[in-house]
Amino acid sequence: RGRKSSMGELRVRSVLVTGANRGIGLGLVRHLLGLPNPPEWVFAACRDPKGQRAQELQNLASKHPNLVIVPLEVTKPASIKAAAASVGERLKNSGLNLLINNAGMVVYKTLDTETQEDMAQVYATNTIGPLLLSQEFLPLLKKAAQGSPGSGLSCSKAAIINISSVGGSIKEVHMWKSAQCVSYRCSKAALNMLTKCQSLGYREHGILCAAFHPGWVQTDMGSSAEMKPPVTVDESVGGMLKVMSSLSEKDTGTFLDREGKVLPW
C-alpha cells in the first residue's frame, strides 16, 4: 500500500470507461493497459465497436487479452442494461472496481442560438447518461466494495469517477468569451451536483464518487473551438489516473483537476 501512494500508480482489478474509442476515453484505456500492474479487466465502452471510429480500440484489443470492447449508447437505457449484464458475466463474482463516466458531447452555440433540442441532447448524454450508468452498475460496484477489506474508500475498492469540466463551474465560468456553450456548461454543472448526490447516497456502500476536470485537452471535441488546447491527452490522463490512485474518503464528493486541486463549484 505504501508503494501505491509513493508511486502515484493506480492499482485496480477492473475498470469500465465510457466513450472509450477516442480522445480522453481512448487515452484512459491506453494508460490503464500500460500500467506496471494493469487491471485484470479493462472494459472499453463505445457506441459502435466495429465501426471506423473504433479502429484504434480494435487494434489495442487484438494485443491485450484483458481489454474487452463493450457496445454502449449512454442515452439508451436498454443499451446500458445490456452492457451491465455482459460486464457482470465476465466479472463473475468479483464486481466492478471503477466506473469512469467519460462519454460526453458539446455543441458550440451561444446564449442566443442555443435550442431546446441541443439542451435536451447534451443533458441526456452528459448528465442523465452518468446517472443511469451508475444506477445500472451499482450492484457490481457494491459487490467490489464488499470484496475489498477495510472500511476506507478508494478507487481500487469501488468508485465512480465522472469526467466533468471547469466549464460547468458556476463560480469560474471559464472561457466565457471564447465559447459560451450554454448547454454544455449547464450539463456539467448538473453532473457536478449529481456527483455530490452520488457521494452522499453511495458512501454507505463503500463507493467513492468524484468529478474531474481533465483540462482543456487536444481532442476532436476540445479542438472544435478556434484555438488549440494547451493540454495533451497523455498529460491529462496521466495526471488524472495519478490523482485517482491517491483518493480516499476525504475526497468523496469533490471536484478536482488533473493535479488534484479542488475546483470551485
Secondary structure, DSSP 8 states (H G I E B T S, - for coil): -HHHHHHT----SEEEEESTTSHHHHHHHHHHHTSSS--SEEEEEES-TTSGGGHHHHHHHHH-TTEEEEE--TT-HHHHHHHHHHHHHHHTTS--SEEEE---------TTT--HHHHHHHHIIIIIHHHHHHHHHHHHHHHHHHTS-SS---TTT-EEEEE--GGG-TTT-TTTTT---HHHHHHHHHHHHHHHHHHHHHGGGT-EEEEEE--SB-STTGGGSSS--SB-HHHHHHHHHHHHHH--GGGTT-EEETTS-B---
